[in-house]
Amino acid sequence: MPSRTYKLFRNAILAEQQVICVYEGRRRELCPHIIGTNKSGEEAVLAWQFAGESSGPLPQWRCLKLANVSGARAQDGRWQLPTNSITASPRATASAI
């Protein structure tokens, strides 16, 4: 059964909503795009991080393990995409909507 966090991110994808959350101790502002499991079978999401805290430059793609996400909430806002085309992530092995 999917976790509460998985359901929140899934619904945000379907509604094209932004998600605000804490991941690895940093506040992130994201637009989730692909949800499913990683190679280890853990729930994961591929998201475009456009604002918030980061160890590197923003914006950029992030693959988040949902078990490590806290305080997630969806909000309305401009749906963000990179200016280049979406490419497959080597971390995304299975997706479901």
MOSUL-V577781 format. One record per residue. N is the residue number from 1. RES is the residue in one letter. PSI is psi as a letter, one per 30 degrees, with the letter a starting at -180 (none if undefined). OMEGA is omega in radians with two decimals (NA if undefined). BURIAL is I if it has 16 or more other C-alpha atoms within 10 Angstrom, else O. Layout:
BEGIN
n=N res=RES psi=PSI omega=OMEGA burial=BURIAL
n=N res=RES psi=PSI omega=OMEGA burial=BURIAL
END
This chain:
BEGIN
n=1 res=M psi=k omega=-3.13 burial=O
n=2 res=P psi=k omega=3.11 burial=O
n=3 res=S psi=l omega=3.08 burial=O
n=4 res=R psi=e omega=3.13 burial=O
n=5 res=T psi=e omega=3.09 burial=I
n=6 res=Y psi=e omega=-3.12 burial=I
n=7 res=K psi=e omega=3.12 burial=O
n=8 res=L psi=e omega=3.13 burial=O
n=9 res=F psi=e omega=3.12 burial=I
n=10 res=R psi=e omega=3.13 burial=I
n=11 res=N psi=e omega=3.10 burial=O
n=12 res=A psi=e omega=3.09 burial=I
n=13 res=I psi=e omega=-3.10 burial=I
n=14 res=L psi=e omega=-3.12 burial=O
n=15 res=A psi=g omega=-3.08 burial=O
n=16 res=E psi=h omega=3.10 burial=I
n=17 res=Q psi=l omega=3.02 burial=I
n=18 res=Q psi=l omega=3.04 burial=I
n=19 res=V psi=k omega=3.03 burial=I
n=20 res=I psi=k omega=-3.13 burial=I
n=21 res=C psi=l omega=3.00 burial=I
n=22 res=V psi=k omega=3.11 burial=I
n=23 res=Y psi=k omega=-3.10 burial=I
n=24 res=E psi=h omega=3.07 burial=O
n=25 res=G psi=g omega=-3.12 burial=O
n=26 res=R psi=k omega=3.06 burial=O
n=27 res=R psi=k omega=-3.09 burial=I
n=28 res=R psi=k omega=3.00 burial=I
n=29 res=E psi=j omega=-2.92 burial=I
n=30 res=L psi=l omega=2.85 burial=I
n=31 res=C psi=j omega=-3.13 burial=I
n=32 res=P psi=k omega=-3.08 burial=I
n=33 res=H psi=e omega=-3.11 burial=I
n=34 res=I psi=k omega=3.12 burial=I
n=35 res=I psi=k omega=3.14 burial=I
n=36 res=G psi=b omega=3.13 burial=I
n=37 res=T psi=l omega=3.07 burial=I
n=38 res=N psi=a omega=-3.08 burial=I
n=39 res=K psi=f omega=3.14 burial=O
n=40 res=S psi=g omega=3.14 burial=O
n=41 res=G psi=g omega=3.13 burial=O
n=42 res=E psi=k omega=3.06 burial=O
n=43 res=E psi=k omega=-3.11 burial=I
n=44 res=A psi=l omega=3.10 burial=I
n=45 res=V psi=k omega=3.00 burial=I
n=46 res=L psi=k omega=-3.04 burial=I
n=47 res=A psi=l omega=3.07 burial=I
n=48 res=W psi=j omega=3.11 burial=I
n=49 res=Q psi=j omega=-3.08 burial=I
n=50 res=F psi=f omega=-3.13 burial=I
n=51 res=A psi=l omega=-3.12 burial=O
n=52 res=G psi=a omega=-3.10 burial=O
n=53 res=E psi=k omega=-3.11 burial=I
n=54 res=S psi=l omega=3.05 burial=I
n=55 res=S psi=f omega=-3.13 burial=O
n=56 res=G psi=a omega=-3.13 burial=O
n=57 res=P psi=l omega=3.08 burial=O
n=58 res=L psi=l omega=-0.01 burial=O
n=59 res=P psi=l omega=3.08 burial=I
n=60 res=Q psi=l omega=3.08 burial=O
n=61 res=W psi=k omega=3.06 burial=I
n=62 res=R psi=k omega=2.98 burial=O
n=63 res=C psi=j omega=-3.04 burial=I
n=64 res=L psi=k omega=2.95 burial=I
n=65 res=K psi=k omega=-3.02 burial=I
n=66 res=L psi=f omega=3.08 burial=I
n=67 res=A psi=f omega=-3.12 burial=O
n=68 res=N psi=g omega=3.13 burial=O
n=69 res=V psi=k omega=3.04 burial=I
n=70 res=S psi=l omega=3.07 burial=O
n=71 res=G psi=g omega=-3.09 burial=O
n=72 res=A psi=k omega=3.02 burial=I
n=73 res=R psi=k omega=3.11 burial=O
n=74 res=A psi=k omega=3.08 burial=I
n=75 res=Q psi=l omega=3.05 burial=O
n=76 res=D psi=k omega=3.13 burial=O
n=77 res=G psi=l omega=-3.12 burial=O
n=78 res=R psi=k omega=3.09 burial=O
n=79 res=W psi=k omega=-3.02 burial=O
n=80 res=Q psi=k omega=3.07 burial=I
n=81 res=L psi=l omega=3.02 burial=I
n=82 res=P psi=l omega=3.14 burial=O
n=83 res=T psi=f omega=3.08 burial=O
n=84 res=N psi=l omega=-3.11 burial=O
n=85 res=S psi=l omega=3.10 burial=O
n=86 res=I psi=k omega=3.08 burial=O
n=87 res=T psi=l omega=-3.12 burial=O
n=88 res=A psi=k omega=3.08 burial=O
n=89 res=S psi=k omega=3.12 burial=O
n=90 res=P psi=f omega=-3.14 burial=O
n=91 res=R psi=f omega=-3.12 burial=O
n=92 res=A psi=j omega=-3.09 burial=I
n=93 res=T psi=f omega=3.11 burial=O
n=94 res=A psi=k omega=3.12 burial=O
n=95 res=S psi=l omega=3.13 burial=O
n=96 res=A psi=k omega=3.04 burial=O
n=97 res=I psi=none omega=NA burial=O
END
